């Protein structure tokens, strides 16, 4: 599964999880009402910047952008 497919799966999950519409998601991420249709089109590609925007959007919705996960290098 490629990155676009993974992101599409994540977006479809948050649409269902939060009761959103595909139009709301498209406008929020790309300012484009038909963004989700473009995501579903196998002939269309998206940039890594757009993939990053999608992932940040999902993390923000789930409240995971504010988590302090550290860098794993702290002394114990």
C-alpha angles and dihedrals in degrees: 000000000000127000093261091053092048092050092047089053090050092049093048089050094054091045088058095037096052100030093244129156123238088240092057091050094047093049092048096049104033108004086245124120092204096047093115090052089054090049090054093049107097090202093060122081128202131208125249086246090060091047088053091049090052093050092047089050091053093046091048092051091052093046093242099125091077097052116119102221095159123213098273092244099099118124115248 
